[in-house]
Amino acid sequence: MNDLRPASLILRTRRNHALEHATIAVLFEREGQRGGVAALSDPWGFGILSSFDSDVVGEAAAEALHRLRAGQANLAITDLCGSNLIVTGVLAAVTVMVAGRGKWRNLPTAITAAAFASVAAKPLGRWVQQNLTTDTTGMRTLQIRSVQGQRLSGTHTATRVNISGG
């Protein structure tokens, strides 16, 4: 885990991102989708801001890791990922710029192009996750090192899941 080369940091972040997604999927399976969930991965683990208690998040992370190791890579891909928002925004912006050419009379064409871009963004967002922002290889080497939580309000907890290996 002392390897600080950029390629190593990126790969570890992608693996932790996959485990983050899988953890949220398991949480939703077990507890139901309730309240907002925000998460962010880095080379050393991931954080989740949610209405779920930290011990529940830790148990879900352990199950998610087990299931990813068993080959359930589909848990790492979700329509809820921020990558999808970025893909949608970029596609919509580019199509509006190209179709609109900066002229108001082209607005209907630009709106139509943006609508088509939004439809195309869903499968492209999933592709981006599968190929660029998550990685389920090497899950055997990952270990959940610690789970720390802090209640932020009456309804939300910030949970940090620290990962070693990978």
C-alpha positions, 0 to 999 in steps of 0.5 A: 500500500506504500506504492504511490505511483499514479497508476497504482493510486488510480487502480486502487481508487477504481477498485475502491470505487467498485467496492463503494458501489457494491456496498451501497447496492447491498445496503439498498438490498438489505435496508431499502433505498432511504434518504440520500446517499453520497459517496466518494472513493480514494486510493485508501478506501471510501466514505459514505454519507447516509442515513445508515449507521456505520456498523450497518455500512461496515457489514454491507461492505464486508458482504459486498467484498465477498460477493465481488470476489465471488464474481458479482461484478454487476454490483459495481455498476449503478445508475446512481454514480456521479460518472453518469451525471458527468457523461450526460453533461458533457454529451449534452453540452457538446451536442448543444454546441454543435447543433446550436452553433451559437444561434438562437434559431437553432435552439429547437435542433439543439434541444432535440440533440440534447434530448438524444444525448441524454438518452445515449448517456445512460449506456455510455455512463455504464460503459465508463464505469465498467471500463474507466472508473471501477475495476473488480479485478484484484478483489482477492487482495483487498481487506477492510481494515477499519470502519469509522463513523460519526453521526452528523445530525439526527438523520445522517452518519458519515462512514469511512471504510478504510481498505488495505491491499490491492 
